Amino acid sequence: MREFTSEQLDDLAFGAAVLGTGGGGNPYVGTLLARQAIEEHGPITVVDPEEVPDDALVVPAAMMGAPTIMVEKLPAGNEIVVAFKALEEYLGRPITHTVSAEAGGLNSVTPFTLAAQLDLPVVDADLMGRAFPELQMCLPSLSGVSATPMAMADEKGNSVVISTISNRWTERIARSVTIDMGCSSMIALYAMTGAQLKQMSVPRTLLLAEDIGRVAHKTAAEHGDVVAAVQERIGGFRLFQGKIVDIARRTDAGFAKAEAKLEGTGESAGSTLVLEVQNEHLVARLDGEIAASVPDLIIMLDSESGEPITTEEMRYGFRVTVIAAPCDPRWRTPEGLELVGPRYFGYDIDYVPIEKRRAAKQRRAARSRGR
């Protein structure tokens, strides 16, 4: 158990944006909301998953919708409280803890906005270990835990509670409601006991995100290589260094979709990288070949500052470094890949862990040098 204050938000937001693989909502917006709530209501208690009683009622808090919309349609600040109160009334018992639905941008800090206003402890965990674009893409789905009843609220004061026959139906219906709410909403879902949370979450991702932020900010203050420091901290692999030369964007069915083309500079000169996006980076193609894919993390950082760049922030001319990092091992199981693997998103490719892709590339390079 530890106290969390507004001074820690910058480190947390930085690290969460790294883990969010370009998605999870704009971290700046989320930080502003959380800082205002903490400064108004006081510090928050963060607890380790092992400290949560088995009979606790834990409910994740999150934003749903296209991240590009959230930048323009700012939340009022109380939507998540309205959603939680609606779900609590439906369940007929008090919610005792909240937790991040995903490790990413705004959604890592959304529980802090709620916790400050309702005086709830935040559990140091999340349900993905990164960010994914759809509601059913959470570890509880692999164990048959229902995402519903689920509550949703918008900035106009509307709220709904839905119940569905499967978590994929939750995604479809909630996405339709979110579009009617203006392509973004605040949500409360996956109500779990403390015992379930311990089995179906990625523990201590808040600590990890804070540590990534601390390492990055310390390195920047010492005029060091922030990209290298972040890469080392997350156990990542450098895929590419270059300049964004083209971006094609669209908002489709409540998702921010895009394809970004990068031309190589420095050690990547002469090569081209294409990133395909659905809220998060899904696939990286280097000179036409797959360099990394979901469920592994594909992360874009500013080459000079090391700042993570979310998918809605990508712009022509940005000079960036793209790195990839391993996902939680549960996503690499057959059940996990069925839910979040490249074929789910329509790519006719087999998932290969980033470590194996890199090892194969190094073997090919060694053979080429041997000739």
Secondary structure by P-SEA (a helix, b strand, c coil): cccccccaaaaaaaaaaaacccccccaaaaaaaaaaaaaaccbbbbbccccccccbbbbbbbccccaaaaaccccccaaaaaaaaaaaaaacccccbbbbccccccccaaaaaaaaaacccccccccccccccccccccccccccccccbbbbcccbbbbbbbcccaaaaaaaaaaaaaaaccccccccccccaaaaaaccccaaaaaaaaaaaaaaaaaaacccaaaaaaaaacccccccccccbbbbbbccccccbbbbbbbccccccbbbbbbbcccccbbbcccccccccccbbbbcccccccccccccccccccbbbbbbbcccccccaaaaaccccccccccbbbbcaaaaaaaaaaaaaaaaac
